[in-house]
Amino acid sequence: MPTVFSHPAPMLALAAIMGGRVSSRMLLFGVLCAVLPDADVIGFRFGISYADAFGHRGFSHSLAFALLMGCVGFGTAPLLLRGSRLMGFFIGFLAVSSHILLDAMTNGGLGVAAFWPFDQTRYFCGWRPIRVSPFGLKALLSERGLAVMLSELRWIWAPCLAVIAAALSFRKKGIRGTRRRPPSR
């Protein structure tokens, strides 16, 4: 899995693309949905094994869970998230889906149960450039943790920051390009 620091990056890029149409509350919801699937590691403390359907990268890393979080966004958008129901669904679903994709692009673990409950198979992408993150803060602060962070900078943050920069640049040019000069007389 990528670290908790990198899972929000696609949501930040999406918010930049969408400009002012995403409220800060909606963005926060997206960031929370992007990191929420990894809360499944709590199951280790209760004896749930990694490979179990409710273990790490199981149910919470499925499109069914992405749909569930989309429905949460749909239901809470007008009251809590300050946005449309469709936007709430879109943000919740895409945030979890981006988490699934990033985890499937790592070079370790058991893969993601993307099609749970219909298929218990754990899947990876054919291209897996992201180094899998170790569990625990001590391991993250090791040499291996540094290699993971550098991998995430290259394969997650750099593309997302490029999208953010492009979105901001286009928006700035678009604003300049739409100004009208007063008619000359």
N, CA and C atoms as an extended XYZ file, in Angstrom:
555
Properties=species:S:1:pos:R:3:atomname:S:1:resname:S:1:resid:I:1 pbc="F F F"
N         0.837       -1.172        0.000 N   MET     1
C         0.000        0.000        0.000 CA  MET     1
C         0.880        1.233        0.000 C   MET     1
N         0.473        2.268       -0.686 N   PRO     2
C         1.143        3.540       -0.501 CA  PRO     2
C         0.862        4.059        0.909 C   PRO     2
N         1.628        5.023        1.355 N   THR     3
C         1.443        5.560        2.699 CA  THR     3
C         0.173        6.399        2.774 C   THR     3
N        -0.242        6.656        4.004 N   VAL     4
C        -1.408        7.491        4.248 CA  VAL     4
C        -1.182        8.908        3.710 C   VAL     4
N         0.069        9.303        3.546 N   PHE     5
C         0.388       10.637        3.038 CA  PHE     5
C         0.104       10.779        1.546 C   PHE     5
N         0.155        9.679        0.813 N   SER     6
C         0.023        9.752       -0.644 CA  SER     6
C        -1.371        9.438       -1.165 C   SER     6
N        -2.173        8.714       -0.426 N   HIS     7
C        -3.514        8.399       -0.926 CA  HIS     7
C        -4.371        9.632       -1.214 C   HIS     7
N        -4.238       10.737       -0.482 N   PRO     8
C        -5.042       11.924       -0.806 CA  PRO     8
C        -4.623       12.652       -2.089 C   PRO     8
N        -3.437       12.409       -2.607 N   ALA     9
C        -2.926       13.165       -3.756 CA  ALA     9
C        -3.883       13.184       -4.957 C   ALA     9
N        -4.460       12.052       -5.362 N   PRO    10
C        -5.393       12.119       -6.500 CA  PRO    10
C        -6.616       12.998       -6.224 C   PRO    10
N        -7.066       13.043       -4.968 N   MET    11
C        -8.210       13.902       -4.637 CA  MET    11
C        -7.830       15.378       -4.727 C   MET    11
N        -6.614       15.702       -4.344 N   LEU    12
C        -6.142       17.081       -4.466 CA  LEU    12
C        -6.049       17.480       -5.933 C   LEU    12
N        -5.584       16.555       -6.773 N   ALA    13
C        -5.508       16.822       -8.215 CA  ALA    13
C        -6.912       16.985       -8.803 C   ALA    13
N        -7.842       16.144       -8.394 N   LEU    14
C        -9.223       16.246       -8.875 CA  LEU    14
C        -9.836       17.583       -8.471 C   LEU    14
N        -9.605       18.001       -7.234 N   ALA    15
C       -10.133       19.285       -6.767 CA  ALA    15
C        -9.560       20.439       -7.595 C   ALA    15
N        -8.280       20.350       -7.951 N   ALA    16
C        -7.669       21.399       -8.778 CA  ALA    16
C        -8.309       21.439      -10.160 C   ALA    16
N        -8.574       20.268      -10.714 N   ILE    17
C        -9.218       20.205      -12.033 CA  ILE    17
C       -10.613       20.821      -11.979 C   ILE    17
N       -11.325       20.548      -10.889 N   MET    18
C       -12.710       21.008      -10.771 CA  MET    18
C       -12.813       22.454      -10.293 C   MET    18
N       -11.689       23.033       -9.941 N   GLY    19
C       -11.690       24.436       -9.550 CA  GLY    19
C       -12.520       24.686       -8.308 C   GLY    19
N       -13.245       25.750       -8.306 N   GLY    20
C       -14.045       26.156       -7.155 CA  GLY    20
C       -15.329       25.368       -6.963 C   GLY    20
N       -15.556       24.355       -7.768 N   ARG    21
C       -16.796       23.583       -7.639 CA  ARG    21
C       -16.757       22.582       -6.493 C   ARG    21
N       -15.593       22.419       -5.866 N   VAL    22
C       -15.456       21.488       -4.744 CA  VAL    22
C       -15.249       22.300       -3.471 C   VAL    22
N       -16.211       22.192       -2.553 N   SER    23
C       -16.091       22.917       -1.291 CA  SER    23
C       -14.977       22.302       -0.450 C   SER    23
N       -14.496       23.042        0.523 N   SER    24
C       -13.438       22.508        1.391 CA  SER    24
C       -13.957       21.294        2.160 C   SER    24
N       -15.218       21.299        2.533 N   ARG    25
C       -15.794       20.131        3.225 CA  ARG    25
C       -15.858       18.918        2.303 C   ARG    25
N       -16.206       19.154        1.055 N   MET    26
C       -16.263       18.057        0.085 CA  MET    26
C       -14.855       17.502       -0.155 C   MET    26
N       -13.876       18.390       -0.234 N   LEU    27
C       -12.495       17.942       -0.409 CA  LEU    27
C       -12.039       17.134        0.802 C   LEU    27
N       -12.368       17.587        1.987 N   LEU    28
C       -12.025       16.840        3.201 CA  LEU    28
C       -12.680       15.462        3.193 C   LEU    28
N       -13.934       15.394        2.761 N   PHE    29
C       -14.618       14.103        2.625 CA  PHE    29
C       -13.855       13.201        1.655 C   PHE    29
N       -13.420       13.761        0.534 N   GLY    30
C       -12.654       12.984       -0.442 CA  GLY    30
C       -11.344       12.478        0.124 C   GLY    30
N       -10.652       13.317        0.864 N   VAL    31
C        -9.381       12.911        1.477 CA  VAL    31
C        -9.627       11.795        2.494 C   VAL    31
N       -10.665       11.938        3.300 N   LEU    32
C       -10.984       10.886        4.286 CA  LEU    32
C       -11.349        9.578        3.592 C   LEU    32
N       -12.134        9.657        2.536 N   CYS    33
C       -12.484        8.443        1.783 CA  CYS    33
C       -11.260        7.814        1.129 C   CYS    33
N       -10.296        8.635        0.749 N   ALA    34
C        -9.086        8.124        0.102 CA  ALA    34
C        -8.200        7.348        1.067 C   ALA    34
N        -8.245        7.682        2.360 N   VAL    35
C        -7.411        6.962        3.330 CA  VAL    35
C        -8.197        5.914        4.116 C   VAL    35
N        -9.517        6.026        4.125 N   LEU    36
C       -10.365        5.127        4.917 CA  LEU    36
C       -10.159        3.640        4.661 C   LEU    36
N        -9.969        3.182        3.425 N   PRO    37
C        -9.814        1.736        3.224 CA  PRO    37
C        -8.711        1.099        4.067 C   PRO    37
N        -7.664        1.844        4.398 N   ASP    38
C        -6.583        1.265        5.191 CA  ASP    38
C        -6.901        1.161        6.679 C   ASP    38
N        -8.077        1.622        7.084 N   ALA    39
C        -8.506        1.405        8.472 CA  ALA    39
C        -8.709       -0.090        8.732 C   ALA    39
N        -8.750       -0.877        7.660 N   ASP    40
C        -8.911       -2.325        7.820 CA  ASP    40
C        -7.746       -2.990        8.554 C   ASP    40
N        -6.626       -2.289        8.698 N   VAL    41
C        -5.497       -2.868        9.432 CA  VAL    41
C        -5.831       -3.055       10.916 C   VAL    41
N        -6.864       -2.396       11.379 N   ILE    42
C        -7.325       -2.595       12.762 CA  ILE    42
C        -7.711       -4.052       12.978 C   ILE    42
N        -8.153       -4.702       11.914 N   GLY    43
C        -8.547       -6.104       12.006 CA  GLY    43
C        -7.445       -7.025       12.501 C   GLY    43
N        -6.190       -6.655       12.255 N   PHE    44
C        -5.070       -7.470       12.746 CA  PHE    44
C        -5.145       -7.633       14.262 C   PHE    44
N        -5.541       -6.581       14.960 N   ARG    45
C        -5.635       -6.629       16.425 CA  ARG    45
C        -6.748       -7.564       16.909 C   ARG    45
N        -7.704       -7.841       16.030 N   PHE    46
C        -8.823       -8.709       16.388 CA  PHE    46
C        -8.693      -10.103       15.788 C   PHE    46
N        -7.513      -10.424       15.295 N   GLY    47
C        -7.253      -11.759       14.772 CA  GLY    47
C        -7.730      -11.992       13.350 C   GLY    47
N        -8.115      -10.948       12.650 N   ILE    48
C        -8.536      -11.106       11.253 CA  ILE    48
C        -7.273      -11.171       10.401 C   ILE    48
N        -7.134      -12.227        9.643 N   SER    49
C        -5.905      -12.399        8.854 CA  SER    49
C        -5.918      -11.500        7.622 C   SER    49
N        -4.742      -11.213        7.144 N   TYR    50
C        -4.555      -10.374        5.968 CA  TYR    50
C        -5.397      -10.889        4.802 C   TYR    50
N        -5.375      -12.196        4.564 N   ALA    51
C        -6.024      -12.788        3.396 CA  ALA    51
C        -7.540      -12.942        3.543 C   ALA    51
N        -8.085      -12.673        4.718 N   ASP    52
C        -9.523      -12.791        4.954 CA  ASP    52
C       -10.282      -11.757        4.117 C   ASP    52
N       -11.537      -12.048        3.800 N   ALA    53
C       -12.353      -11.101        3.024 CA  ALA    53
C       -12.460       -9.742        3.716 C   ALA    53
N       -12.390       -9.740        5.051 N   PHE    54
C       -12.440       -8.489        5.799 CA  PHE    54
C       -11.067       -8.095        6.334 C   PHE    54
N       -10.021       -8.750        5.834 N   GLY    55
C        -8.649       -8.416        6.189 CA  GLY    55
C        -8.152       -7.253        5.348 C   GLY    55
N        -6.858       -6.977        5.473 N   HIS    56
C        -6.273       -5.861        4.742 CA  HIS    56
C        -6.379       -6.071        3.239 C   HIS    56
N        -6.824       -5.039        2.561 N   ARG    57
C        -7.058       -5.026        1.119 CA  ARG    57
C        -8.188       -5.951        0.684 C   ARG    57
N        -9.090       -6.247        1.602 N   GLY    58
C       -10.271       -7.054        1.285 CA  GLY    58
C       -11.457       -6.160        0.953 C   GLY    58
N       -12.550       -6.345        1.682 N   PHE    59
C       -13.808       -5.629        1.460 CA  PHE    59
C       -13.625       -4.114        1.303 C   PHE    59
N       -12.801       -3.509        2.156 N   SER    60
C       -12.649       -2.049        2.113 CA  SER    60
C       -11.861       -1.568        0.895 C   SER    60
N       -11.323       -2.500        0.135 N   HIS    61
C       -10.587       -2.164       -1.084 CA  HIS    61
C       -11.349       -2.663       -2.316 C   HIS    61
N       -12.671       -2.648       -2.215 N   SER    62
C       -13.514       -3.155       -3.304 CA  SER    62
C       -14.333       -2.020       -3.919 C   SER    62
N       -14.790       -2.255       -5.128 N   LEU    63
C       -15.673       -1.294       -5.778 CA  LEU    63
C       -17.010       -1.199       -5.049 C   LEU    63
N       -17.398       -2.283       -4.369 N   ALA    64
C       -18.619       -2.236       -3.559 CA  ALA    64
C       -18.462       -1.218       -2.429 C   ALA    64
N       -17.291       -1.195       -1.795 N   PHE    65
C       -17.025       -0.209       -0.743 CA  PHE    65
C       -16.962        1.191       -1.349 C   PHE    65
N       -16.400        1.320       -2.545 N   ALA    66
C       -16.372        2.616       -3.226 CA  ALA    66
C       -17.795        3.109       -3.483 C   ALA    66
N       -18.678        2.197       -3.911 N   LEU    67
C       -20.086        2.565       -4.105 CA  LEU    67
C       -20.736        2.970       -2.784 C   LEU    67
N       -20.427        2.241       -1.723 N   LEU    68
C       -20.964        2.572       -0.401 CA  LEU    68
C       -20.544        3.982        0.008 C   LEU    68
N       -19.277        4.320       -0.168 N   MET    69
C       -18.812        5.656        0.206 CA  MET    69
C       -19.393        6.717       -0.731 C   MET    69
N       -19.624        6.352       -1.981 N   GLY    70
C       -20.324        7.261       -2.887 CA  GLY    70
C       -21.732        7.539       -2.387 C   GLY    70
N       -22.402        6.506       -1.892 N   CYS    71
C       -23.750        6.674       -1.339 CA  CYS    71
C       -23.736        7.531       -0.073 C   CYS    71
N       -22.703        7.379        0.741 N   VAL    72
C       -22.558        8.241        1.931 CA  VAL    72
C       -22.432        9.696        1.476 C   VAL    72
N       -21.605        9.929        0.475 N   GLY    73
C       -21.460       11.279       -0.056 CA  GLY    73
C       -22.749       11.810       -0.646 C   GLY    73
N       -23.487       10.952       -1.351 N   PHE    74
C       -24.769       11.323       -1.945 CA  PHE    74
C       -25.747       11.752       -0.854 C   PHE    74
N       -25.781       10.978        0.245 N   GLY    75
C       -26.745       11.252        1.316 CA  GLY    75
C       -26.397       12.447        2.176 C   GLY    75
N       -25.113       12.739        2.319 N   THR    76
C       -24.711       13.812        3.225 CA  THR    76
C       -24.333       15.102        2.522 C   THR    76
N       -24.255       15.090        1.202 N   ALA    77
C       -23.758       16.257        0.462 CA  ALA    77
C       -24.518       17.552        0.756 C   ALA    77
N       -25.841       17.560        0.667 N   PRO    78
C       -26.522       18.850        0.854 CA  PRO    78
C       -26.372       19.423        2.271 C   PRO    78
N       -26.350       18.572        3.278 N   LEU    79
C       -26.313       19.054        4.655 CA  LEU    79
C       -24.906       19.258        5.195 C   LEU    79
N       -24.039       18.273        5.017 N   LEU    80
C       -22.729       18.306        5.648 CA  LEU    80
C       -21.601       18.747        4.733 C   LEU    80
N       -21.674       18.407        3.466 N   LEU    81
C       -20.531       18.599        2.577 CA  LEU    81
C       -20.608       19.860        1.716 C   LEU    81
N       -21.736       20.555        1.771 N   ARG    82
C       -21.928       21.787        0.990 CA  ARG    82
C       -21.684       21.556       -0.496 C   ARG    82
N       -22.445       20.638       -1.034 N   GLY    83
C       -22.335       20.350       -2.453 CA  GLY    83
C       -23.544       19.563       -2.923 C   GLY    83
N       -23.571       19.286       -4.198 N   SER    84
C       -24.694       18.538       -4.749 CA  SER    84
C       -24.573       17.058       -4.398 C   SER    84
N       -25.684       16.365       -4.450 N   ARG    85
C       -25.682       14.926       -4.187 CA  ARG    85
C       -24.797       14.191       -5.191 C   ARG    85
N       -24.888       14.582       -6.444 N   LEU    86
C       -24.078       13.936       -7.481 CA  LEU    86
C       -22.594       14.151       -7.209 C   LEU    86
N       -22.217       15.355       -6.796 N   MET    87
C       -20.826       15.642       -6.458 CA  MET    87
C       -20.386       14.776       -5.278 C   MET    87
N       -21.226       14.657       -4.252 N   GLY    88
C       -20.902       13.824       -3.090 CA  GLY    88
C       -20.671       12.380       -3.480 C   GLY    88
N       -21.540       11.858       -4.347 N   PHE    89
C       -21.368       10.480       -4.810 CA  PHE    89
C       -20.062       10.347       -5.589 C   PHE    89
N       -19.847       11.257       -6.512 N   PHE    90
C       -18.674       11.258       -7.377 CA  PHE    90
C       -17.382       11.296       -6.548 C   PHE    90
N       -17.308       12.172       -5.578 N   ILE    91
C       -16.099       12.317       -4.761 CA  ILE    91
C       -15.854       11.067       -3.918 C   ILE    91
N       -16.892       10.566       -3.235 N   GLY    92
C       -16.727        9.369       -2.404 CA  GLY    92
C       -16.296        8.160       -3.216 C   GLY    92
N       -16.955        7.949       -4.349 N   PHE    93
C       -16.638        6.803       -5.196 CA  PHE    93
C       -15.227        6.911       -5.780 C   PHE    93
N       -14.871        8.067       -6.310 N   LEU    94
C       -13.548        8.223       -6.922 CA  LEU    94
C       -12.418        8.171       -5.903 C   LEU    94
N       -12.658        8.680       -4.705 N   ALA    95
C       -11.615        8.659       -3.674 CA  ALA    95
C       -11.241        7.221       -3.319 C   ALA    95
N       -12.234        6.386       -3.071 N   VAL    96
C       -11.954        4.988       -2.734 CA  VAL    96
C       -11.397        4.252       -3.956 C   VAL    96
N       -11.920        4.551       -5.132 N   SER    97
C       -11.418        3.903       -6.348 CA  SER    97
C        -9.952        4.241       -6.594 C   SER    97
N        -9.567        5.483       -6.308 N   SER    98
C        -8.153        5.852       -6.478 CA  SER    98
C        -7.277        5.086       -5.494 C   SER    98
N        -7.796        4.855       -4.293 N   HIS    99
C        -7.058        4.066       -3.298 CA  HIS    99
C        -6.847        2.636       -3.813 C   HIS    99
N        -7.905        2.064       -4.347 N   ILE   100
C        -7.828        0.698       -4.883 CA  ILE   100
C        -6.775        0.625       -5.982 C   ILE   100
N        -6.815        1.583       -6.900 N   LEU   101
C        -5.870        1.590       -8.015 CA  LEU   101
C        -4.430        1.743       -7.527 C   LEU   101
N        -4.190        2.677       -6.611 N   LEU   102
C        -2.824        2.868       -6.115 CA  LEU   102
C        -2.311        1.615       -5.414 C   LEU   102
N        -3.145        0.977       -4.599 N   ASP   103
C        -2.710       -0.248       -3.927 CA  ASP   103
C        -2.445       -1.368       -4.929 C   ASP   103
N        -3.228       -1.422       -5.998 N   ALA   104
C        -3.020       -2.455       -7.021 CA  ALA   104
C        -1.749       -2.202       -7.822 C   ALA   104
N        -1.222       -0.992       -7.729 N   MET   105
C         0.005       -0.640       -8.451 CA  MET   105
C         1.258       -0.815       -7.593 C   MET   105
N         1.107       -1.376       -6.379 N   THR   106
C         2.279       -1.588       -5.529 CA  THR   106
C         2.938       -2.927       -5.845 C   THR   106
N         4.180       -3.047       -5.422 N   ASN   107
C         4.960       -4.242       -5.739 CA  ASN   107
C         4.946       -5.287       -4.625 C   ASN   107
N         3.990       -5.225       -3.719 N   GLY   108
C         3.949       -6.203       -2.632 CA  GLY   108
C         2.555       -6.378       -2.077 C   GLY   108
N         2.448       -7.267       -1.111 N   GLY   109
C         1.149       -7.558       -0.514 CA  GLY   109
C         0.424       -8.639       -1.282 C   GLY   109
N        -0.866       -8.725       -1.012 N   LEU   110
C        -1.676       -9.778       -1.636 CA  LEU   110
C        -2.551       -9.283       -2.778 C   LEU   110
N        -2.493       -8.015       -3.117 N   GLY   111
C        -3.386       -7.473       -4.133 CA  GLY   111
C        -4.653       -6.958       -3.482 C   GLY   111
N        -5.577       -6.465       -4.290 N   VAL   112
C        -6.826       -5.894       -3.784 CA  VAL   112
C        -8.017       -6.730       -4.234 C   VAL   112
N        -8.985       -6.858       -3.349 N   ALA   113
C       -10.214       -7.604       -3.655 CA  ALA   113
C       -11.204       -6.647       -4.320 C   ALA   113
N       -10.836       -6.126       -5.463 N   ALA   114
C       -11.603       -5.076       -6.130 CA  ALA   114
C       -13.037       -5.481       -6.449 C   ALA   114
N       -13.282       -6.755       -6.689 N   PHE   115
C       -14.611       -7.183       -7.112 CA  PHE   115
C       -15.373       -7.945       -6.024 C   PHE   115
N       -14.902       -7.816       -4.771 N   TRP   116
C       -15.631       -8.377       -3.646 CA  TRP   116
C       -17.037       -7.790       -3.652 C   TRP   116
N       -18.101       -8.472       -3.368 N   PRO   117
C       -18.270       -9.827       -2.863 CA  PRO   117
C       -18.442      -10.880       -3.958 C   PRO   117
N       -18.388      -10.452       -5.211 N   PHE   118
C       -18.613      -11.379       -6.314 CA  PHE   118
C       -17.407      -12.246       -6.617 C   PHE   118
N       -16.228      -11.727       -6.292 N   ASP   119
C       -14.990      -12.426       -6.587 CA  ASP   119
C       -14.005      -12.135       -5.453 C   ASP   119
N       -13.526      -13.167       -4.779 N   GLN   120
C       -12.603      -13.004       -3.656 CA  GLN   120
C       -11.147      -12.879       -4.090 C   GLN   120
N       -10.893      -12.989       -5.406 N   THR   121
C        -9.535      -12.921       -5.927 CA  THR   121
C        -8.917      -11.565       -5.611 C   THR   121
N        -7.621      -11.567       -5.259 N   ARG   122
C        -6.879      -10.328       -5.040 CA  ARG   122
C        -6.143       -9.997       -6.328 C   ARG   122
N        -6.283       -8.755       -6.772 N   TYR   123
C        -5.725       -8.337       -8.054 CA  TYR   123
C        -4.627       -7.290       -7.891 C   TYR   123
N        -3.701       -7.310       -8.834 N   PHE   124
C        -2.694       -6.267       -9.016 CA  PHE   124
C        -2.842       -5.745      -10.433 C   PHE   124
N        -2.336       -4.555      -10.678 N   CYS   125
C        -2.228       -4.041      -12.051 CA  CYS   125
C        -1.056       -4.748      -12.718 C   CYS   125
N        -1.064       -4.777      -14.029 N   GLY   126
C         0.053       -5.356      -14.757 CA  GLY   126
C         1.337       -4.555      -14.575 C   GLY   126
N         1.194       -3.270      -14.298 N   TRP   127
C         2.334       -2.379      -14.085 CA  TRP   127
C         2.320       -1.978      -12.618 C   TRP   127
N         3.395       -2.281      -11.879 N   ARG   128
C         3.423       -2.087      -10.429 CA  ARG   128
C         4.678       -1.322      -10.000 C   ARG   128
N         4.752       -0.031      -10.292 N   PRO   129
C         5.974        0.725       -9.994 CA  PRO   129
C         6.084        1.242       -8.562 C   PRO   129
N         4.987        1.243       -7.804 N   ILE   130
C         4.998        1.858       -6.470 CA  ILE   130
C         5.474        0.834       -5.439 C   ILE   130
N         6.479        1.212       -4.674 N   ARG   131
C         6.970        0.317       -3.619 CA  ARG   131
C         5.936        0.222       -2.516 C   ARG   131
N         5.717       -0.992       -2.043 N   VAL   132
C         4.733       -1.200       -0.985 CA  VAL   132
C         5.277       -0.652        0.333 C   VAL   132
N         4.410        0.016        1.066 N   SER   133
C         4.803        0.637        2.328 CA  SER   133
C         4.843       -0.396        3.446 C   SER   133
N         5.826       -0.281        4.327 N   PRO   134
C         5.857       -1.189        5.483 CA  PRO   134
C         4.795       -0.760        6.508 C   PRO   134
N         4.380       -1.689        7.348 N   PHE   135
C         3.457       -1.365        8.433 CA  PHE   135
C         4.250       -0.769        9.586 C   PHE   135
N         3.718        0.233       10.205 N   GLY   136
C         4.331        0.788       11.409 CA  GLY   136
C         5.234        1.977       11.147 C   GLY   136
N         5.213        2.903       12.092 N   LEU   137
C         5.990        4.132       11.972 CA  LEU   137
C         7.490        3.871       11.982 C   LEU   137
N         7.937        2.955       12.841 N   LYS   138
C         9.373        2.666       12.923 CA  LYS   138
C         9.895        2.164       11.577 C   LYS   138
N         9.151        1.269       10.944 N   ALA   139
C         9.566        0.745        9.638 CA  ALA   139
C         9.510        1.830        8.566 C   ALA   139
N         8.545        2.740        8.694 N   LEU   140
C         8.422        3.822        7.721 CA  LEU   140
C         9.590        4.801        7.828 C   LEU   140
N        10.173        4.912        9.020 N   LEU   141
C        11.299        5.812        9.230 CA  LEU   141
C        12.648        5.141        8.962 C   LEU   141
N        12.612        3.984        8.345 N   SER   142
C        13.836        3.235        8.031 CA  SER   142
C        14.303        3.553        6.603 C   SER   142
N        15.380        2.894        6.201 N   GLU   143
C        15.878        3.042        4.831 CA  GLU   143
C        14.823        2.570        3.825 C   GLU   143
N        14.136        1.493        4.165 N   ARG   144
C        13.066        0.997        3.284 CA  ARG   144
C        11.950        2.035        3.185 C   ARG   144
N        11.618        2.665        4.308 N   GLY   145
C        10.590        3.703        4.301 CA  GLY   145
C        10.968        4.872        3.411 C   GLY   145
N        12.243        5.245        3.415 N   LEU   146
C        12.713        6.313        2.548 CA  LEU   146
C        12.554        5.920        1.078 C   LEU   146
N        12.873        4.675        0.756 N   ALA   147
C        12.712        4.189       -0.627 CA  ALA   147
C        11.239        4.245       -1.039 C   ALA   147
N        10.338        3.921       -0.108 N   VAL   148
C         8.897        3.997       -0.384 CA  VAL   148
C         8.488        5.438       -0.658 C   VAL   148
N         8.945        6.346        0.188 N   MET   149
C         8.598        7.763        0.012 CA  MET   149
C         9.103        8.300       -1.328 C   MET   149
N        10.312        7.936       -1.707 N   LEU   150
C        10.850        8.379       -2.993 CA  LEU   150
C        10.046        7.786       -4.150 C   LEU   150
N         9.638        6.545       -4.008 N   SER   151
C         8.797        5.900       -5.019 CA  SER   151
C         7.460        6.636       -5.153 C   SER   151
N         6.874        6.993       -4.021 N   GLU   152
C         5.592        7.702       -4.043 CA  GLU   152
C         5.738        9.108       -4.614 C   GLU   152
N         6.856        9.754       -4.311 N   LEU   153
C         7.098       11.073       -4.912 CA  LEU   153
C         7.122       10.962       -6.432 C   LEU   153
N         7.779        9.930       -6.928 N   ARG   154
C         7.915        9.764       -8.378 CA  ARG   154
C         6.610        9.331       -9.049 C   ARG   154
N         5.938        8.342       -8.477 N   TRP   155
C         4.815        7.715       -9.174 CA  TRP   155
C         3.442        8.231       -8.771 C   TRP   155
N         3.342        8.953       -7.652 N   ILE   156
C         2.037        9.481       -7.229 CA  ILE   156
C         2.063       11.005       -7.190 C   ILE   156
N         2.972       11.571       -6.383 N   TRP   157
C         2.971       13.019       -6.184 CA  TRP   157
C         3.381       13.788       -7.434 C   TRP   157
N         4.413       13.365       -8.129 N   ALA   158
C         4.845       14.120       -9.321 CA  ALA   158
C         3.727       14.215      -10.362 C   ALA   158
N         3.061       13.100      -10.721 N   PRO   159
C         1.961       13.234      -11.682 CA  PRO   159
C         0.802       14.087      -11.148 C   PRO   159
N         0.470       13.925       -9.863 N   CYS   160
C        -0.634       14.705       -9.303 CA  CYS   160
C        -0.284       16.185       -9.235 C   CYS   160
N         0.944       16.508       -8.863 N   LEU   161
C         1.362       17.913       -8.836 CA  LEU   161
C         1.399       18.503      -10.240 C   LEU   161
N         1.759       17.700      -11.233 N   ALA   162
C         1.737       18.170      -12.623 CA  ALA   162
C         0.303       18.492      -13.047 C   ALA   162
N        -0.643       17.646      -12.661 N   VAL   163
C        -2.058       17.898      -12.972 CA  VAL   163
C        -2.530       19.168      -12.269 C   VAL   163
N        -2.157       19.326      -11.001 N   ILE   164
C        -2.545       20.513      -10.246 CA  ILE   164
C        -1.969       21.767      -10.905 C   ILE   164
N        -0.690       21.738      -11.257 N   ALA   165
C        -0.052       22.893      -11.900 CA  ALA   165
C        -0.723       23.215      -13.235 C   ALA   165
N        -1.025       22.195      -14.017 N   ALA   166
C        -1.678       22.406      -15.309 CA  ALA   166
C        -3.068       23.004      -15.108 C   ALA   166
N        -3.819       22.475      -14.152 N   ALA   167
C        -5.168       22.989      -13.892 CA  ALA   167
C        -5.120       24.448      -13.467 C   ALA   167
N        -4.191       24.773      -12.583 N   LEU   168
C        -4.065       26.159      -12.130 CA  LEU   168
C        -3.626       27.067      -13.271 C   LEU   168
N        -2.725       26.572      -14.104 N   SER   169
C        -2.255       27.360      -15.247 CA  SER   169
C        -3.382       27.605      -16.240 C   SER   169
N        -4.130       26.574      -16.569 N   PHE   170
C        -5.234       26.728      -17.516 CA  PHE   170
C        -6.304       27.655      -16.958 C   PHE   170
N        -6.579       27.532      -15.675 N   ARG   171
C        -7.589       28.383      -15.060 CA  ARG   171
C        -7.138       29.840      -15.106 C   ARG   171
N        -5.869       30.068      -14.809 N   LYS   172
C        -5.337       31.427      -14.820 CA  LYS   172
C        -5.366       32.004      -16.234 C   LYS   172
N        -4.966       31.218      -17.217 N   LYS   173
C        -5.002       31.677      -18.611 CA  LYS   173
C        -6.436       31.877      -19.072 C   LYS   173
N        -7.321       30.994      -18.637 N   GLY   174
C        -8.724       31.109      -19.017 CA  GLY   174
C        -9.346       32.377      -18.480 C   GLY   174
N        -8.977       32.735      -17.258 N   ILE   175
C        -9.510       33.962      -16.667 CA  ILE   175
C        -8.989       35.169      -17.443 C   ILE   175
N        -7.682       35.186      -17.750 N   ARG   176
C        -7.106       36.291      -18.516 CA  ARG   176
C        -7.709       36.347      -19.908 C   ARG   176
N        -7.946       35.188      -20.498 N   GLY   177
C        -8.448       35.142      -21.869 CA  GLY   177
C        -9.904       35.551      -21.992 C   GLY   177
N       -10.673       35.570      -20.899 N   THR   178
C       -12.085       35.887      -20.997 CA  THR   178
C       -12.394       37.329      -20.635 C   THR   178
N       -11.412       38.091      -20.216 N   ARG   179
C       -11.649       39.503      -19.905 CA  ARG   179
C       -11.991       40.251      -21.182 C   ARG   179
N       -12.958       41.092      -21.033 N   ARG   180
C       -13.343       41.898      -22.182 CA  ARG   180
C       -12.828       43.320      -22.005 C   ARG   180
N       -12.361       43.845      -23.085 N   ARG   181
C       -11.951       45.245      -23.068 CA  ARG   181
C       -13.172       46.106      -23.345 C   ARG   181
N       -13.181       47.261      -22.752 N   PRO   182
C       -14.321       48.153      -23.063 CA  PRO   182
C       -14.283       48.531      -24.545 C   PRO   182
N       -15.441       48.670      -25.141 N   PRO   183
C       -15.463       49.026      -26.568 CA  PRO   183
C       -14.812       50.390      -26.802 C   PRO   183
N       -14.068       50.485      -27.870 N   SER   184
C       -13.433       51.761      -28.195 CA  SER   184
C       -14.420       52.622      -28.962 C   SER   184
N       -14.350       53.913      -28.739 N   ARG   185
C       -15.297       54.827      -29.397 CA  ARG   185
C       -14.592       55.757      -30.285 C   ARG   185
